């Protein structure tokens, strides 16, 4: 169980170090993306725009609550930030 908790903390530590070169997906809200949709991406383990763009549209639409139209809008906003 302790190992499992360490894994949960590690991605966040990585994100803080990468923050200088990777735009946080929190910034998508400044491009018209709903904060709730950003939270869904974070819950799926996506924290940066670069990380988001490594996913296929199909894998993003499989996230509960994200439609094709929302994914298109999110990807367009992420491209502007990168």
mmCIF file as gemmi writes it, N, C-alpha and C atoms, coordinates in Angstrom:
data_model
loop_
_atom_site.group_PDB
_atom_site.id
_atom_site.type_symbol
_atom_site.label_atom_id
_atom_site.label_alt_id
_atom_site.label_comp_id
_atom_site.label_asym_id
_atom_site.label_entity_id
_atom_site.label_seq_id
_atom_site.pdbx_PDB_ins_code
_atom_site.Cartn_x
_atom_site.Cartn_y
_atom_site.Cartn_z
_atom_site.occupancy
_atom_site.B_iso_or_equiv
_atom_site.pdbx_formal_charge
_atom_site.auth_seq_id
_atom_site.auth_asym_id
_atom_site.pdbx_PDB_model_num
ATOM 1 N N . UNK Axp A 1 ? 0.816 -1.216 0 1 0 ? 1 A 1
ATOM 2 C CA . UNK Axp A 1 ? 0 0 0 1 0 ? 1 A 1
ATOM 3 C C . UNK Axp A 1 ? 0.858 1.278 0 1 0 ? 1 A 1
ATOM 4 N N . UNK Axp A 2 ? 1.976 1.263 0.716 1 0 ? 2 A 1
ATOM 5 C CA . UNK Axp A 2 ? 2.815 2.464 0.751 1 0 ? 2 A 1
ATOM 6 C C . UNK Axp A 2 ? 3.373 2.786 -0.631 1 0 ? 2 A 1
ATOM 7 N N . UNK Axp A 3 ? 3.781 1.772 -1.365 1 0 ? 3 A 1
ATOM 8 C CA . UNK Axp A 3 ? 4.29 1.98 -2.724 1 0 ? 3 A 1
ATOM 9 C C . UNK Axp A 3 ? 3.233 2.639 -3.598 1 0 ? 3 A 1
ATOM 10 N N . UNK Axp A 4 ? 1.996 2.194 -3.443 1 0 ? 4 A 1
ATOM 11 C CA . UNK Axp A 4 ? 0.91 2.747 -4.251 1 0 ? 4 A 1
ATOM 12 C C . UNK Axp A 4 ? 0.739 4.245 -3.98 1 0 ? 4 A 1
ATOM 13 N N . UNK Axp A 5 ? 0.853 4.648 -2.726 1 0 ? 5 A 1
ATOM 14 C CA . UNK Axp A 5 ? 0.731 6.065 -2.389 1 0 ? 5 A 1
ATOM 15 C C . UNK Axp A 5 ? 1.864 6.873 -3.003 1 0 ? 5 A 1
ATOM 16 N N . UNK Axp A 6 ? 3.062 6.314 -3.028 1 0 ? 6 A 1
ATOM 17 C CA . UNK Axp A 6 ? 4.193 7.02 -3.625 1 0 ? 6 A 1
ATOM 18 C C . UNK Axp A 6 ? 3.945 7.276 -5.104 1 0 ? 6 A 1
ATOM 19 N N . UNK Axp A 7 ? 3.36 6.314 -5.795 1 0 ? 7 A 1
ATOM 20 C CA . UNK Axp A 7 ? 3.065 6.485 -7.216 1 0 ? 7 A 1
ATOM 21 C C . UNK Axp A 7 ? 2.084 7.636 -7.428 1 0 ? 7 A 1
ATOM 22 N N . UNK Axp A 8 ? 1.158 7.808 -6.523 1 0 ? 8 A 1
ATOM 23 C CA . UNK Axp A 8 ? 0.189 8.89 -6.665 1 0 ? 8 A 1
ATOM 24 C C . UNK Axp A 8 ? 0.851 10.255 -6.518 1 0 ? 8 A 1
ATOM 25 N N . UNK Axp A 9 ? 1.883 10.338 -5.714 1 0 ? 9 A 1
ATOM 26 C CA . UNK Axp A 9 ? 2.562 11.616 -5.488 1 0 ? 9 A 1
ATOM 27 C C . UNK Axp A 9 ? 3.539 11.945 -6.615 1 0 ? 9 A 1
ATOM 28 N N . UNK Axp A 10 ? 4.22 10.938 -7.155 1 0 ? 10 A 1
ATOM 29 C CA . UNK Axp A 10 ? 5.251 11.162 -8.163 1 0 ? 10 A 1
ATOM 30 C C . UNK Axp A 10 ? 4.83 12.012 -9.366 1 0 ? 10 A 1
ATOM 31 N N . UNK Axp A 11 ? 3.684 11.742 -10.008 1 0 ? 11 A 1
ATOM 32 C CA . UNK Axp A 11 ? 3.335 12.564 -11.176 1 0 ? 11 A 1
ATOM 33 C C . UNK Axp A 11 ? 3.241 14.047 -10.834 1 0 ? 11 A 1
ATOM 34 N N . UNK Axp A 12 ? 2.748 14.373 -9.658 1 0 ? 12 A 1
ATOM 35 C CA . UNK Axp A 12 ? 2.629 15.776 -9.28 1 0 ? 12 A 1
ATOM 36 C C . UNK Axp A 12 ? 3.994 16.422 -9.115 1 0 ? 12 A 1
ATOM 37 N N . UNK Axp A 13 ? 4.943 15.695 -8.566 1 0 ? 13 A 1
ATOM 38 C CA . UNK Axp A 13 ? 6.294 16.238 -8.421 1 0 ? 13 A 1
ATOM 39 C C . UNK Axp A 13 ? 6.889 16.521 -9.794 1 0 ? 13 A 1
ATOM 40 N N . UNK Axp A 14 ? 6.681 15.601 -10.725 1 0 ? 14 A 1
ATOM 41 C CA . UNK Axp A 14 ? 7.172 15.783 -12.091 1 0 ? 14 A 1
ATOM 42 C C . UNK Axp A 14 ? 6.561 17.025 -12.727 1 0 ? 14 A 1
ATOM 43 N N . UNK Axp A 15 ? 5.283 17.21 -12.53 1 0 ? 15 A 1
ATOM 44 C CA . UNK Axp A 15 ? 4.578 18.342 -13.137 1 0 ? 15 A 1
ATOM 45 C C . UNK Axp A 15 ? 5.188 19.659 -12.659 1 0 ? 15 A 1
ATOM 46 N N . UNK Axp A 16 ? 5.445 19.763 -11.36 1 0 ? 16 A 1
ATOM 47 C CA . UNK Axp A 16 ? 6.006 21.008 -10.837 1 0 ? 16 A 1
ATOM 48 C C . UNK Axp A 16 ? 7.347 21.33 -11.48 1 0 ? 16 A 1
ATOM 49 N N . UNK Axp A 17 ? 8.159 20.311 -11.696 1 0 ? 17 A 1
ATOM 50 C CA . UNK Axp A 17 ? 9.464 20.533 -12.316 1 0 ? 17 A 1
ATOM 51 C C . UNK Axp A 17 ? 9.318 20.943 -13.777 1 0 ? 17 A 1
ATOM 52 N N . UNK Axp A 18 ? 8.333 20.382 -14.459 1 0 ? 18 A 1
ATOM 53 C CA . UNK Axp A 18 ? 8.153 20.64 -15.888 1 0 ? 18 A 1
ATOM 54 C C . UNK Axp A 18 ? 7.383 21.924 -16.161 1 0 ? 18 A 1
ATOM 55 N N . UNK Axp A 19 ? 6.817 22.513 -15.137 1 0 ? 19 A 1
ATOM 56 C CA . UNK Axp A 19 ? 5.919 23.641 -15.33 1 0 ? 19 A 1
ATOM 57 C C . UNK Axp A 19 ? 6.49 24.772 -16.184 1 0 ? 19 A 1
ATOM 58 N N . UNK Axp A 20 ? 7.801 24.964 -16.15 1 0 ? 20 A 1
ATOM 59 C CA . UNK Axp A 20 ? 8.399 26.041 -16.926 1 0 ? 20 A 1
ATOM 60 C C . UNK Axp A 20 ? 8.232 25.824 -18.427 1 0 ? 20 A 1
ATOM 61 N N . UNK Axp A 21 ? 8.355 24.591 -18.876 1 0 ? 21 A 1
ATOM 62 C CA . UNK Axp A 21 ? 8.321 24.335 -20.312 1 0 ? 21 A 1
ATOM 63 C C . UNK Axp A 21 ? 6.999 23.73 -20.799 1 0 ? 21 A 1
ATOM 64 N N . UNK Axp A 22 ? 6.14 23.343 -19.892 1 0 ? 22 A 1
ATOM 65 C CA . UNK Axp A 22 ? 4.864 22.757 -20.279 1 0 ? 22 A 1
ATOM 66 C C . UNK Axp A 22 ? 3.725 23.574 -19.689 1 0 ? 22 A 1
ATOM 67 N N . UNK Axp A 23 ? 2.821 24.02 -20.546 1 0 ? 23 A 1
ATOM 68 C CA . UNK Axp A 23 ? 1.676 24.796 -20.073 1 0 ? 23 A 1
ATOM 69 C C . UNK Axp A 23 ? 0.704 23.885 -19.33 1 0 ? 23 A 1
ATOM 70 N N . UNK Axp A 24 ? 0.297 24.295 -18.146 1 0 ? 24 A 1
ATOM 71 C CA . UNK Axp A 24 ? -0.689 23.554 -17.371 1 0 ? 24 A 1
ATOM 72 C C . UNK Axp A 24 ? -2.03 23.6 -18.092 1 0 ? 24 A 1
ATOM 73 N N . UNK Axp A 25 ? -2.78 22.494 -18.051 1 0 ? 25 A 1
ATOM 74 C CA . UNK Axp A 25 ? -4.089 22.515 -18.707 1 0 ? 25 A 1
ATOM 75 C C . UNK Axp A 25 ? -5.069 23.424 -17.971 1 0 ? 25 A 1
ATOM 76 N N . UNK Axp A 26 ? -4.707 23.88 -16.763 1 0 ? 26 A 1
ATOM 77 C CA . UNK Axp A 26 ? -5.551 24.872 -16.082 1 0 ? 26 A 1
ATOM 78 C C . UNK Axp A 26 ? -5.73 26.107 -16.961 1 0 ? 26 A 1
ATOM 79 N N . UNK Axp A 27 ? -4.724 26.41 -17.777 1 0 ? 27 A 1
ATOM 80 C CA . UNK Axp A 27 ? -4.775 27.608 -18.624 1 0 ? 27 A 1
ATOM 81 C C . UNK Axp A 27 ? -5.788 27.478 -19.756 1 0 ? 27 A 1
ATOM 82 N N . UNK Axp A 28 ? -6.3 26.272 -19.996 1 0 ? 28 A 1
ATOM 83 C CA . UNK Axp A 28 ? -7.324 26.095 -21.028 1 0 ? 28 A 1
ATOM 84 C C . UNK Axp A 28 ? -8.577 26.9 -20.697 1 0 ? 28 A 1
ATOM 85 N N . UNK Axp A 29 ? -8.801 27.139 -19.405 1 0 ? 29 A 1
ATOM 86 C CA . UNK Axp A 29 ? -9.997 27.895 -19.015 1 0 ? 29 A 1
ATOM 87 C C . UNK Axp A 29 ? -9.949 29.325 -19.559 1 0 ? 29 A 1
ATOM 88 N N . UNK Axp A 30 ? -8.755 29.852 -19.816 1 0 ? 30 A 1
ATOM 89 C CA . UNK Axp A 30 ? -8.649 31.204 -20.383 1 0 ? 30 A 1
ATOM 90 C C . UNK Axp A 30 ? -8.971 31.2 -21.879 1 0 ? 30 A 1
ATOM 91 N N . UNK Axp A 31 ? -9.119 30.013 -22.459 1 0 ? 31 A 1
ATOM 92 C CA . UNK Axp A 31 ? -9.465 29.883 -23.876 1 0 ? 31 A 1
ATOM 93 C C . UNK Axp A 31 ? -10.86 29.286 -24.046 1 0 ? 31 A 1
ATOM 94 N N . UNK Axp A 32 ? -11.713 29.508 -23.053 1 0 ? 32 A 1
ATOM 95 C CA . UNK Axp A 32 ? -13.114 29.119 -23.169 1 0 ? 32 A 1
ATOM 96 C C . UNK Axp A 32 ? -13.435 27.674 -22.83 1 0 ? 32 A 1
ATOM 97 N N . UNK Axp A 33 ? -12.486 26.97 -22.22 1 0 ? 33 A 1
ATOM 98 C CA . UNK Axp A 33 ? -12.763 25.579 -21.833 1 0 ? 33 A 1
ATOM 99 C C . UNK Axp A 33 ? -13.304 25.568 -20.401 1 0 ? 33 A 1
ATOM 100 N N . UNK Axp A 34 ? -14.382 24.849 -20.205 1 0 ? 34 A 1
ATOM 101 C CA . UNK Axp A 34 ? -15.046 24.746 -18.908 1 0 ? 34 A 1
ATOM 102 C C . UNK Axp A 34 ? -14.108 24.12 -17.866 1 0 ? 34 A 1
ATOM 103 N N . UNK Axp A 35 ? -14.075 24.704 -16.665 1 0 ? 35 A 1
ATOM 104 C CA . UNK Axp A 35 ? -13.215 24.188 -15.59 1 0 ? 35 A 1
ATOM 105 C C . UNK Axp A 35 ? -13.557 22.733 -15.251 1 0 ? 35 A 1
ATOM 106 N N . UNK Axp A 36 ? -14.819 22.369 -15.384 1 0 ? 36 A 1
ATOM 107 C CA . UNK Axp A 36 ? -15.235 20.989 -15.128 1 0 ? 36 A 1
ATOM 108 C C . UNK Axp A 36 ? -14.607 20.016 -16.117 1 0 ? 36 A 1
ATOM 109 N N . UNK Axp A 37 ? -14.478 20.465 -17.376 1 0 ? 37 A 1
ATOM 110 C CA . UNK Axp A 37 ? -13.845 19.617 -18.392 1 0 ? 37 A 1
ATOM 111 C C . UNK Axp A 37 ? -12.352 19.485 -18.121 1 0 ? 37 A 1
ATOM 112 N N . UNK Axp A 38 ? -11.731 20.568 -17.66 1 0 ? 38 A 1
ATOM 113 C CA . UNK Axp A 38 ? -10.309 20.522 -17.297 1 0 ? 38 A 1
ATOM 114 C C . UNK Axp A 38 ? -10.114 19.521 -16.159 1 0 ? 38 A 1
ATOM 115 N N . UNK Axp A 39 ? -11.026 19.532 -15.188 1 0 ? 39 A 1
ATOM 116 C CA . UNK Axp A 39 ? -10.963 18.597 -14.061 1 0 ? 39 A 1
ATOM 117 C C . UNK Axp A 39 ? -11.064 17.152 -14.559 1 0 ? 39 A 1
ATOM 118 N N . UNK Axp A 40 ? -11.922 16.907 -15.55 1 0 ? 40 A 1
ATOM 119 C CA . UNK Axp A 40 ? -12.054 15.55 -16.104 1 0 ? 40 A 1
ATOM 120 C C . UNK Axp A 40 ? -10.731 15.097 -16.714 1 0 ? 40 A 1
ATOM 121 N N . UNK Axp A 41 ? -10.037 16.01 -17.392 1 0 ? 41 A 1
ATOM 122 C CA . UNK Axp A 41 ? -8.733 15.677 -17.976 1 0 ? 41 A 1
ATOM 123 C C . UNK Axp A 41 ? -7.731 15.355 -16.867 1 0 ? 41 A 1
ATOM 124 N N . UNK Axp A 42 ? -7.738 16.174 -15.806 1 0 ? 42 A 1
ATOM 125 C CA . UNK Axp A 42 ? -6.818 15.947 -14.688 1 0 ? 42 A 1
ATOM 126 C C . UNK Axp A 42 ? -7.117 14.613 -14.01 1 0 ? 42 A 1
ATOM 127 N N . UNK Axp A 43 ? -8.393 14.304 -13.852 1 0 ? 43 A 1
ATOM 128 C CA . UNK Axp A 43 ? -8.775 13.022 -13.248 1 0 ? 43 A 1
ATOM 129 C C . UNK Axp A 43 ? -8.288 11.851 -14.102 1 0 ? 43 A 1
ATOM 130 N N . UNK Axp A 44 ? -8.153 12.09 -15.405 1 0 ? 44 A 1
ATOM 131 C CA . UNK Axp A 44 ? -7.668 11.047 -16.321 1 0 ? 44 A 1
ATOM 132 C C . UNK Axp A 44 ? -6.139 11.032 -16.387 1 0 ? 44 A 1
ATOM 133 N N . UNK Axp A 45 ? -5.494 11.911 -15.602 1 0 ? 45 A 1
ATOM 134 C CA . UNK Axp A 45 ? -4.031 11.908 -15.537 1 0 ? 45 A 1
ATOM 135 C C . UNK Axp A 45 ? -3.349 12.837 -16.524 1 0 ? 45 A 1
ATOM 136 N N . UNK Axp A 46 ? -4.099 13.779 -17.087 1 0 ? 46 A 1
ATOM 137 C CA . UNK Axp A 46 ? -3.525 14.724 -18.054 1 0 ? 46 A 1
ATOM 138 C C . UNK Axp A 46 ? -3.4 16.081 -17.361 1 0 ? 46 A 1
ATOM 139 N N . UNK Axp A 47 ? -2.158 16.584 -17.261 1 0 ? 47 A 1
ATOM 140 C CA . UNK Axp A 47 ? -1.924 17.817 -16.507 1 0 ? 47 A 1
ATOM 141 C C . UNK Axp A 47 ? -1.317 18.945 -17.332 1 0 ? 47 A 1
ATOM 142 N N . UNK Axp A 48 ? -0.793 18.633 -18.515 1 0 ? 48 A 1
ATOM 143 C CA . UNK Axp A 48 ? -0.179 19.676 -19.339 1 0 ? 48 A 1
ATOM 144 C C . UNK Axp A 48 ? -0.752 19.622 -20.748 1 0 ? 48 A 1
ATOM 145 N N . UNK Axp A 49 ? -0.66 20.743 -21.465 1 0 ? 49 A 1
ATOM 146 C CA . UNK Axp A 49 ? -1.136 20.771 -22.847 1 0 ? 49 A 1
ATOM 147 C C . UNK Axp A 49 ? -0.329 19.813 -23.714 1 0 ? 49 A 1
ATOM 148 N N . UNK Axp A 50 ? 0.978 19.729 -23.452 1 0 ? 50 A 1
ATOM 149 C CA . UNK Axp A 50 ? 1.809 18.797 -24.217 1 0 ? 50 A 1
ATOM 150 C C . UNK Axp A 50 ? 1.355 17.36 -23.965 1 0 ? 50 A 1
ATOM 151 N N . UNK Axp A 51 ? 1.061 17.047 -22.711 1 0 ? 51 A 1
ATOM 152 C CA . UNK Axp A 51 ? 0.568 15.716 -22.369 1 0 ? 51 A 1
ATOM 153 C C . UNK Axp A 51 ? -0.761 15.431 -23.046 1 0 ? 51 A 1
ATOM 154 N N . UNK Axp A 52 ? -1.614 16.44 -23.083 1 0 ? 52 A 1
ATOM 155 C CA . UNK Axp A 52 ? -2.918 16.316 -23.727 1 0 ? 52 A 1
ATOM 156 C C . UNK Axp A 52 ? -2.76 15.98 -25.205 1 0 ? 52 A 1
ATOM 157 N N . UNK Axp A 53 ? -1.83 16.654 -25.862 1 0 ? 53 A 1
ATOM 158 C CA . UNK Axp A 53 ? -1.67 16.485 -27.306 1 0 ? 53 A 1
ATOM 159 C C . UNK Axp A 53 ? -1.04 15.145 -27.685 1 0 ? 53 A 1
ATOM 160 N N . UNK Axp A 54 ? -0.526 14.417 -26.701 1 0 ? 54 A 1
ATOM 161 C CA . UNK Axp A 54 ? 0.017 13.082 -26.977 1 0 ? 54 A 1
ATOM 162 C C . UNK Axp A 54 ? -1.09 12.033 -27.045 1 0 ? 54 A 1
ATOM 163 N N . UNK Axp A 55 ? -2.29 12.403 -26.634 1 0 ? 55 A 1
ATOM 164 C CA . UNK Axp A 55 ? -3.417 11.473 -26.661 1 0 ? 55 A 1
ATOM 165 C C . UNK Axp A 55 ? -4.143 11.577 -28 1 0 ? 55 A 1
ATOM 166 N N . UNK Axp A 56 ? -4.726 10.46 -28.423 1 0 ? 56 A 1
ATOM 167 C CA . UNK Axp A 56 ? -5.54 10.489 -29.635 1 0 ? 56 A 1
ATOM 168 C C . UNK Axp A 56 ? -6.915 11.044 -29.285 1 0 ? 56 A 1
ATOM 169 N N . UNK Axp A 57 ? -7.587 11.561 -30.302 1 0 ? 57 A 1
ATOM 170 C CA . UNK Axp A 57 ? -8.938 12.075 -30.084 1 0 ? 57 A 1
ATOM 171 C C . UNK Axp A 57 ? -9.831 10.966 -29.524 1 0 ? 57 A 1
ATOM 172 N N . UNK Axp A 58 ? -9.645 9.759 -30.044 1 0 ? 58 A 1
ATOM 173 C CA . UNK Axp A 58 ? -10.465 8.623 -29.594 1 0 ? 58 A 1
ATOM 174 C C . UNK Axp A 58 ? -10.265 8.366 -28.102 1 0 ? 58 A 1
ATOM 175 N N . UNK Axp A 59 ? -9.012 8.428 -27.636 1 0 ? 59 A 1
ATOM 176 C CA . UNK Axp A 59 ? -8.772 8.169 -26.211 1 0 ? 59 A 1
ATOM 177 C C . UNK Axp A 59 ? -9.342 9.297 -25.353 1 0 ? 59 A 1
ATOM 178 N N . UNK Axp A 60 ? -9.328 10.523 -25.877 1 0 ? 60 A 1
ATOM 179 C CA . UNK Axp A 60 ? -9.879 11.651 -25.119 1 0 ? 60 A 1
ATOM 180 C C . UNK Axp A 60 ? -11.401 11.584 -25.053 1 0 ? 60 A 1
ATOM 181 N N . UNK Axp A 61 ? -12.048 11.169 -26.151 1 0 ? 61 A 1
ATOM 182 C CA . UNK Axp A 61 ? -13.513 11.082 -26.126 1 0 ? 61 A 1
ATOM 183 C C . UNK Axp A 61 ? -13.988 9.92 -25.261 1 0 ? 61 A 1
ATOM 184 N N . UNK Axp A 62 ? -13.079 8.998 -24.91 1 0 ? 62 A 1
ATOM 185 C CA . UNK Axp A 62 ? -13.468 7.896 -24.024 1 0 ? 62 A 1
ATOM 186 C C . UNK Axp A 62 ? -13.513 8.345 -22.563 1 0 ? 62 A 1
ATOM 187 N N . UNK Axp A 63 ? -13.005 9.554 -22.277 1 0 ? 63 A 1
ATOM 188 C CA . UNK Axp A 63 ? -13.094 10.1 -20.92 1 0 ? 63 A 1
ATOM 189 C C . UNK Axp A 63 ? -14.551 10.486 -20.683 1 0 ? 63 A 1
ATOM 190 N N . UNK Axp A 64 ? -15.109 9.995 -19.614 1 0 ? 64 A 1
ATOM 191 C CA . UNK Axp A 64 ? -16.527 10.217 -19.332 1 0 ? 64 A 1
ATOM 192 C C . UNK Axp A 64 ? -16.848 11.712 -19.3 1 0 ? 64 A 1
ATOM 193 N N . UNK Axp A 65 ? -17.846 12.113 -20.078 1 0 ? 65 A 1
ATOM 194 C CA . UNK Axp A 65 ? -18.296 13.504 -20.075 1 0 ? 65 A 1
ATOM 195 C C . UNK Axp A 65 ? -17.655 14.379 -21.14 1 0 ? 65 A 1
ATOM 196 N N . UNK Axp A 66 ? -16.736 13.823 -21.93 1 0 ? 66 A 1
ATOM 197 C CA . UNK Axp A 66 ? -16.113 14.609 -23 1 0 ? 66 A 1
ATOM 198 C C . UNK Axp A 66 ? -16.611 14.117 -24.36 1 0 ? 66 A 1
ATOM 199 N N . UNK Axp A 67 ? -17.383 14.964 -25.031 1 0 ? 67 A 1
ATOM 200 C CA . UNK Axp A 67 ? -17.916 14.626 -26.353 1 0 ? 67 A 1
ATOM 201 C C . UNK Axp A 67 ? -16.888 14.95 -27.431 1 0 ? 67 A 1
ATOM 202 N N . UNK Axp A 68 ? -17.162 14.508 -28.66 1 0 ? 68 A 1
ATOM 203 C CA . UNK Axp A 68 ? -16.284 14.836 -29.796 1 0 ? 68 A 1
ATOM 204 C C . UNK Axp A 68 ? -16.1 16.343 -29.915 1 0 ? 68 A 1
ATOM 205 N N . UNK Axp A 69 ? -17.202 17.078 -29.813 1 0 ? 69 A 1
ATOM 206 C CA . UNK Axp A 69 ? -17.145 18.537 -29.968 1 0 ? 69 A 1
ATOM 207 C C . UNK Axp A 69 ? -16.284 19.171 -28.878 1 0 ? 69 A 1
ATOM 208 N N . UNK Axp A 70 ? -16.441 18.692 -27.642 1 0 ? 70 A 1
ATOM 209 C CA . UNK Axp A 70 ? -15.632 19.229 -26.537 1 0 ? 70 A 1
ATOM 210 C C . UNK Axp A 70 ? -14.158 18.922 -26.749 1 0 ? 70 A 1
ATOM 211 N N . UNK Axp A 71 ? -13.856 17.699 -27.189 1 0 ? 71 A 1
ATOM 212 C CA . UNK Axp A 71 ? -12.463 17.303 -27.415 1 0 ? 71 A 1
ATOM 213 C C . UNK Axp A 71 ? -11.842 18.171 -28.51 1 0 ? 71 A 1
ATOM 214 N N . UNK Axp A 72 ? -12.605 18.428 -29.582 1 0 ? 72 A 1
ATOM 215 C CA . UNK Axp A 72 ? -12.101 19.304 -30.657 1 0 ? 72 A 1
ATOM 216 C C . UNK Axp A 72 ? -11.759 20.679 -30.102 1 0 ? 72 A 1
ATOM 217 N N . UNK Axp A 73 ? -12.667 21.219 -29.296 1 0 ? 73 A 1
ATOM 218 C CA . UNK Axp A 73 ? -12.472 22.556 -28.728 1 0 ? 73 A 1
ATOM 219 C C . UNK Axp A 73 ? -11.264 22.572 -27.777 1 0 ? 73 A 1
ATOM 220 N N . UNK Axp A 74 ? -11.146 21.539 -26.956 1 0 ? 74 A 1
ATOM 221 C CA . UNK Axp A 74 ? -10.029 21.431 -26.008 1 0 ? 74 A 1
ATOM 222 C C . UNK Axp A 74 ? -8.701 21.348 -26.765 1 0 ? 74 A 1
ATOM 223 N N . UNK Axp A 75 ? -8.666 20.534 -27.819 1 0 ? 75 A 1
ATOM 224 C CA . UNK Axp A 75 ? -7.425 20.378 -28.596 1 0 ? 75 A 1
ATOM 225 C C . UNK Axp A 75 ? -7.038 21.677 -29.294 1 0 ? 75 A 1
ATOM 226 N N . UNK Axp A 76 ? -8.023 22.396 -29.832 1 0 ? 76 A 1
ATOM 227 C CA . UNK Axp A 76 ? -7.745 23.686 -30.479 1 0 ? 76 A 1
ATOM 228 C C . UNK Axp A 76 ? -7.157 24.665 -29.47 1 0 ? 76 A 1
ATOM 229 N N . UNK Axp A 77 ? -7.742 24.707 -28.276 1 0 ? 77 A 1
ATOM 230 C CA . UNK Axp A 77 ? -7.253 25.619 -27.236 1 0 ? 77 A 1
ATOM 231 C C . UNK Axp A 77 ? -5.841 25.23 -26.805 1 0 ? 77 A 1
ATOM 232 N N . UNK Axp A 78 ? -5.584 23.934 -26.671 1 0 ? 78 A 1
ATOM 233 C CA . UNK Axp A 78 ? -4.26 23.457 -26.254 1 0 ? 78 A 1
ATOM 234 C C . UNK Axp A 78 ? -3.2 23.828 -27.288 1 0 ? 78 A 1
ATOM 235 N N . UNK Axp A 79 ? -3.547 23.726 -28.567 1 0 ? 79 A 1
ATOM 236 C CA . UNK Axp A 79 ? -2.594 24.074 -29.628 1 0 ? 79 A 1
ATOM 237 C C . UNK Axp A 79 ? -2.191 25.541 -29.544 1 0 ? 79 A 1
ATOM 238 N N . UNK Axp A 80 ? -3.132 26.395 -29.159 1 0 ? 80 A 1
ATOM 239 C CA . UNK Axp A 80 ? -2.828 27.832 -29.025 1 0 ? 80 A 1
ATOM 240 C C . UNK Axp A 80 ? -1.848 28.091 -27.881 1 0 ? 80 A 1
ATOM 241 N N . UNK Axp A 81 ? -1.899 27.241 -26.862 1 0 ? 81 A 1
ATOM 242 C CA . UNK Axp A 81 ? -1.058 27.446 -25.681 1 0 ? 81 A 1
ATOM 243 C C . UNK Axp A 81 ? 0.344 26.869 -25.834 1 0 ? 81 A 1
ATOM 244 N N . UNK Axp A 82 ? 0.503 25.905 -26.726 1 0 ? 82 A 1
ATOM 245 C CA . UNK Axp A 82 ? 1.806 25.224 -26.841 1 0 ? 82 A 1
ATOM 246 C C . UNK Axp A 82 ? 2.76 26.022 -27.728 1 0 ? 82 A 1
